[in-house]
Amino acid sequence: MAIVGVGIDVVDVERMRHALGSGRAGERFKRRVFTPEERAYCEGRGALAAQSYAARFAAKEAVQKALGATAKFGFAWPEIEVVRSPSGAPRIVLHGRTKARAASMGASAVHLSLAHLEHVAVAHAVVERC
């Protein structure tokens, strides 16, 4: 087992709440960044929706950093998807170019940890080669 990369990101929940609540621009932001399944999960969280969106945004950023993504590589936000395992723990599913990038690095697993409070969300990602 070898670590390919690590990444961490912190998101201000109030800033995310503002981005989400900015009318048509907020809806466009949701569609551009989050998968339909991520949006359904977050919207189902009621008053905690902004915290859940912020945690998922932080996860996408953390994974991007762990993969060493650069402007040359690029990626589409929904290609990094946060899903829930049967135990309820969050995990990452990669799609498209991001999945290909991870495979080219020999990545076999992405480990994810999320946490959020009223004002801040954080994500830590570790990409591993087995």
Secondary structure, DSSP 4 states (H G I P E B T S, - for coil): -EEEEEEEEEEEHHHHHHHHTSHHHHHHHHHHHS-HHHHHHHHTTGGGHHHHHHHHHHHHHHHHHHTT--TTT---GGGEEEEE-TTS-EEEEE-HHHHHHHHHTT--EEEEEEEE-SSEEEEEEEEEE-
